[in-house]
Amino acid sequence: MNVENFRQMYVAELQELRNVEAQLVKGLQLMAERADHAELKKGFQEHQQETQSQLERLDGMLQAHNAQPGEHVDQSMQGLIRESEKWAGMVPDPDLRDAGLIASAQRIEHYEIAAYGSLATWAKQLGFSNDQATLHAILDEEKRTDEKLTDLAKRIVNPDAAHA
Ligand SMILES: [Fe+2]
């Protein structure tokens, strides 16, 4: 299907993000299983629940635009998750692996922050004020997650990794 106007492009991007979150529900599950530090494991589990709720909010927005979730697979997110798995599989030391997991998770969060930032701006331009509010709320969740990961890395995980 060709994208002919801004609204179509916006809806296509909503579908893309819906797929990103669906992949991440599974990806964060794996990361939580891999994580060794209790606080990191808990952080991944909490963000997984948040991600599930983001997925549901995106479904609500798609429904309001009479659009289906779509079958498109976001290959960028697929690649980011695949790399994080590959990387984690190569690092036997749990402290080092946790530092690597945080770095992978932050790449993922930054990808989401970029995507939600653009989409929220598009929603504003198109006059979809409900969507704009929801997209901003999700954007804030992603930013908070990124900050929590930075804090955890600096405070606990990186110092431990330095002693591995
Ligand atoms: Fe997300």
Residues whose N, C-alpha, C, O or C-beta is under 5 A from the ligand:
A	BS01	LIG	T51 Q54 E112
